[in-house]
Amino acid sequence: MIKLILLIVILPLSFKSNGQNAKQLLQQSYSKCLTIKNGYYDLEKRIKWMNEKDTVDYGQYKFYFRKLKNDSLYTVAFNSELIYKGEYIRNVMYTGSEYVTFSKKDSSAKIMSNAKWTKTIMDRRHNDIFNFYLPFTSEDCMPLPKASDYTDGRHIFKFIAKELQNKMLCYHLQMIEYPKFDSSEIINILQRKYDYWINTQDQLPIKYTASSKILNSVDTLNEYMSYSLKKYNLNNLQGKNLMQLQLSSIPAYCNLQDYIETKKIELLSTDELAPNWTLPSLNSENVSLADYKGQIVLIDFFYKSCYPCLKALPILQSLHQKYQSKGLAVVGIDIVDKDNNDLKTFFSKRGINYKILLADKDVVNDYKISVAPTIYLIDKNGKILYANTGFNESFEAKLEELLKNNL
């Protein structure tokens, strides 16, 4: 009995000690990351998206960087080289004044000045930063914990063990976060778990993973990301390595040309005759646009892991139920997914019972599809009534108005 009482008393103290130790080590690592001014690292990235079954290799990045002050586009000047499955793919460079994409395989190289192409660079910024090792390159050293995380009861900290990672002895630490639930959202993160491996020699994070448990409408799914450093050299960027951030480092055989904006793909015009199509349904029957002659057809070009597409689904189902008897046919055309059984389950769980078809290249090209969702409304004579991309709050009201005026 005495032993049991001692165990009950000792265990909470042990957990508190481990949690406190984890907090201290993470705070030390955060402080150390704040001192980083420049450097090089070799990064390996692996990801499993919530609607995918397996974790896949997202490439290796050789990355030179120098932190910038008061830059409106990036926190660092950088030269990022992507290698995928052992094969060189491309370089992306930002000098602080110019944004350049080039390939060492050939002579292709495009340059944009900040002043002229700010919006275009901003559009690319998200994809670039997704490939950064953020503890070294971001202003807040994310995803290391913020100061408020340590006092927020929604965050739990653990010391896991000392472990070897990439031949470096590390502290394996963990933070579990329970975000607030928002019932108005289609997607809610139920739990985020961050694992960090902190090098015992220099207190720097040399690997982190982020795994999320996600409630997607009625499905509980998992997403996983891993960012791992194979090697790094910090605050020692000089000479030849420092030149990696200058235009002069681009191979001389690359023909550096000013970027020319590609022409935006315009959707089919109002009153234009909608191209016919014949596509397979989830039950492997062929369905044609011509089958809906004399009806108004609402077509949603989508794919199931697209967040704005998910937001649109309940509205489309509501319109289907409300106007089907009055001559509306709602048709979903999936432009990405091909697994019939998976899609059947996906839509059955969500109570979606309008027709779902699988796209081919011809229908994607004919309807100028470059963004999901893309919505077309086709009148009883087969002409385009309405075409738009994306999802916003006015989506339902606009379609309601058109349907009331044309049914």
N, C-alpha and C positions, 0 to 999 in steps of 0.2 A: 504493500500500500504506500509506504514511504517512497519507494522507487518510482511509483506511478505519479505521485504528487510532484516529485523532483523533475520528472520528464515533462509534465504539463507546464511547469514553471520555466524550464530551460528552453523548450521548443520555441515559444514566442520570442524569447530573447535572442535566440539563434536567428530566426527570420528577420528580426529587426536589425540585427548586426549585419546580415547579408544585404538587406535592402539599403541600409545606410552606407555600407561599403560601396555598393553599386553606384549610389548617388555621388559619393565623393570622387570615385574614379571617372565618372562621366563628366562631372564638373571640371575636373583637372584636364580631361581631354578637350573639352570645349575651350577652356582658356588657352590651351596649347594651339588649337586650330586657329584661334584669333590672331596668333603671331605670324601666321603664314602669309608671305608676300608674293612669292613666286615659286615655280618648281616644275617638275616633270613627274608623271606617273604612268604606269601601264595598268589599264583597267580591264577587267573581264565582267561582263554583265549577263545575267540570266533572268528570264521572266516567265511567269505563268499568268496569263490573263484570266479573268474570272469565268469566261465562257469557253476556255480551252481546257483540255484534259492534262496536258503535259507541260513541264517546264522546258523552255527551249533556249538555246544559245543566241544571244543578241549581239554578239561580236566582242572584239577586243579593241580598245582605244589607246593609242599612244598620244599623250596629251601634254603639251607645253602651255604654261599659263603665267600671267602676271596680273596681279590685282590692280583694278582701276578705281579711281576716286571720282565720284559725281558723274559717272557715265550713265546716260539715260537708257541704254540698250542692254549692256551686260555688266556684270561685276568684275569680269576679267577680260584681258586680251588673251587670245588662245589660238593654238594650232592643233586641231584634232584630226588624227589619222585613224580611219576605220579599217579593221582587218576582220573579215568574216570567214570562218572555217579555213583559216590559214591563207586566205587570198586577200591581197590589198584591194580596197574598194575606192576610197576617195579621201581627200582632205577638205576640211572646212577651217577657214582662218578668219579671225577678227583682230584687227590691229588697234582698235580704238577709233580709227578714222575710216577704215574700209572693211568690207565684208567680202571674202573671196572663197569661191569653191573651185577646186582644181583636181586633176587626176594625174598621177605620175605615170599612168599607163599610156597616155596619149598627150596631145597638145591642148586639150580643152581646159580653159580657165576663164571664169567670169568674175568680174569685180563690180561692187556697188559702193558708192560713197555714202557715208552716213547722211549727209545733207540732202541728197537727192532721193535716196531709197529707204528712208526711215521706216515707213509703214511696211514695206516688203520685208525688211530685215526683222521687224517686230513679229510679222506673221511666221517667220522661220524660228524665232527665238525659243519658243516652247519646245520644239523638237530637239534643238541644240542642247538646251539646258537639261533635258531628259537624259542626255548622255554624259553629263558632267559628274564628277565625284564631288558632291555638294559639301561634305564636311570641310574640304579644302578650298572650294571656289565660291561658296555663297557667303553673304554677309552675316547670316545668323547660324552658319555651320550646320544647317539642317542635314539629316534628321536627328542630330543630337538634341537632347531635351532642352526646351526653353526654361528660363528661371521659374515661370509660373507652373510648369509641369511638376516640379518637385513638391509643391504644396497643394496641388489639385488632387482630390480624392479619387478622381477617375484614372489616375496613373499609378501603376504598381511597378516597383523596381526589384530586380533580383540579381544576385551574383551567382552565375551558373558554375564556372570552373576556370581553371587555367588550362589553356589548350594551345596546340600548335596550329597555326594557319599560315600557309605559304612559307613554311620553315621558320616562322617567327613565333615566339612564345607570347601568348596574348591572354588578357582577362576577357572571358566571355561574360557579357552583361546583357540584361534584358529589361526592356520597358514594355509593359502592357497597358494599352489605353482603351477605355470604354467611352466612345463618343456619345453625345446626346442624340437621342432618337427623334427623328422628325417624321411624323406620320403622313405629312403632305408629300413626301418625296417618294419616287418610285424605287430609288436605290438608297439604302442606309448601311453604313458600316457599323456592324455590331461590335467588332473588336479589331484593334490593330496591335500587332506584336512586332516590336523592333528588337533584333539581336545585334549586338555590337561586339567586335573583337578589337580590343585596345592593346597595342603593342606595349609590352611591359618595359621596353627599353626607352621609348621616347614619349609614351602616353598618347600616341596618335591612333585614331581608328583606322585600321587597315582593311576592314571589311564590315559591311552591315547588310542585314536582310530586313525586309518589311513584308509581313504576311498579314492579310486582312480577311476577316470573315464578313461576308457581305450578304445582306438580305436584298435580293433583287425581286421585287414584287412578292411572289410566293416561293421563290427558290432561295436556299442558303448556299452561297458559292464561296470559293476561296481564290484569292489572288496572292501572288508571291513575286518578289523582286530581290535579286542578289547583286550587290556591287562589291567586287573584290579586287584589291590591289596586288599585282604580282611583284612590283617594285616601285620605288618612289625616291625622289631626291628633291628636298625642299629648301627654299631660301638660299639657293646656291646657283641660281640661273645667271650665267654670264658667258661672255665670249661667244663661241659657236652656238651654244644652246640658246642664248638670248636672241640670236639672230633668227631662230625658228619662228619668232613672232613678227618678223619683218617681211615685207614683200620680196626682198632680195633672196629669201630662202626658197621661193618658188622656182622649180627647175627652169633653166633658160629656154628649153625647148617648148615650154608651155606658152601658148599664144594668148596673153592676157588681154581680154576684150571687155568693153563695157557691157554690163548686163542689159538685155533688151526684154522688156516685159512681155510675157506671153499673153496672147489675146484671150480674154475671159470667155469661157464657153457659155453661150447664151442659150437659155431654154427655148423650146418651141414657142412660137408666137401665138397670141390669141387669134382665133378664127382660122388658124392653120389646121389642115386635115391631119388628124392623129395617125401616125403610122400603124399599120396592122401588125399583130404578132400572134404567134401560136406557141404556147409555153406549157411545160408539164406542171401539173398540180402535185401536192404532197401525196395524192393517191395514184400518181402516175397516169392520170388522164390528160389528154391534150385539150387546152382551153385557148380560144382565140378571142381577140377584141371583137371580131365580127359576130360572135355569139351573143353580144350584148346590144345588138342593133335595136334602136328605139328606146334604149335606157340611157340615163346619165351614169357615167362610169367615173368613180373616184379611185385613182391609182396611187398607191403609196410605194415608192421605191425605197427599200429599207434593208437593214441587216440586224440580227438580234442582239449583238453586243454594242450597238450604237445607242448611247444614252438619250439623245433627243428623239430617236426613233421609238424608244420605250415610252417616253413621255406622250408621244402621239397616239400610241395604240389604244388606250381607253376611249379617247375622243373618236377615233375612227370606228370602234365597236359601237359606241353610242349612236353615231350617225347611221351606221348600218341598221341597228335595231329600229331607229326612229323613222327612217325613210325607205327602207327596203320595199315595203308594201306600196310605196308611192312611185316606184320606178328607179330607185338608186341601186347601183351595184358597186360595192366596195371591193377592191382587189388589191391585195398586198403582193408585191413582186420583190423577192429576196435577191439582192445583187451579189451576195457573198456566200452564204451558207448552202450546203448541198446535202446534209444528212436529213433525209425525210422523217425518220422515226424521231430524231432529236427535236426537229421543228414541230412535229405533231404534239409531242409532250409539252414543249415550250408554250404553244398556243392554247392547248387544252387546259393547262394550269391557270392561264390568264383569262379564260372564258372568251377567247377570240374565235368566232365561228364564221367569219367571212372567208372568201376564197383566197388561198395563199399559193402563189406560183413561184417557180425558180427561173431566174433570169438567164439569158444567154448574151453573148457579146453583141449580137445585132440589136436587141432591144435597148441595151445600155447605150450603144452608139446612136441609135435612131432617136432616142429621147434625151440625148445630151446629158447623161447622168454623170456628174462628177462629185456630188455631195449627197449625203444621206441625212435625214429623209429628203426626197424630192417628191412633191405632190403635183399631180395633174388631175384636173376635172375636165371631162370630155362630155359634150352635149349629145343630145339624141341623134344628131346628124353626123356625129363622129368628128366634130371640130373642137379645138382646144378652147375651153371657157376660162381656165385659170391654170397658172403654173407658178410654183414657188419652191424654194429650198429652205431647209432648217425648220425649227419649231420655236414659236413664241406664244405669248398669252393671247394674241389676237387671232390665232390659227382657227379655233373653233367658230368664233363669231363670223369670220369672213366666209367660211364654208357654209355655215347656216344661211347666211344672207344669199349666197349664190344659189343654193339648193331651193330655197323658198321662191326665188324669182324664176327658176327654170324648170322645176318639176311640174 
